[in-house]
Amino acid sequence: MAGDDVVVGDLDGYVHWLRLSDGAFAARMRAGHDAIRATPVAADGIVLVQNVDGGLTAFRAK
């Protein structure tokens, strides 16, 4: 979870933010071309995701 959103990664390397209030998509960003299988970690306004090859991507909410 990141603020009022749930954050999930998919097998195509996309990270999706879903609103807790209604389940609607709030945002979608690509972290790379490899699958994201690890649970995203959110702390201090930053979301970290890791893909299957070990690549790490950080997102900051605006």
Stockholm file with secondary structure:
# STOCKHOLM 1.0

chainA/1-62         MAGDDVVVGDLDGYVHWLRLSDGAFAARMRAGHDAIRATPVAADGIVLVQNVDGGLTAFRAK
#=GR chainA/1-62 SS CBTTEEEEECTTSEEEEEETTTCCEEEEEECCSSCBCSCCEEETTEEEEEBTTCCEEEEECC
#=GC SS_cons        CBTTEEEEECTTSEEEEEETTTCCEEEEEECCSSCBCSCCEEETTEEEEEBTTCCEEEEECC
//
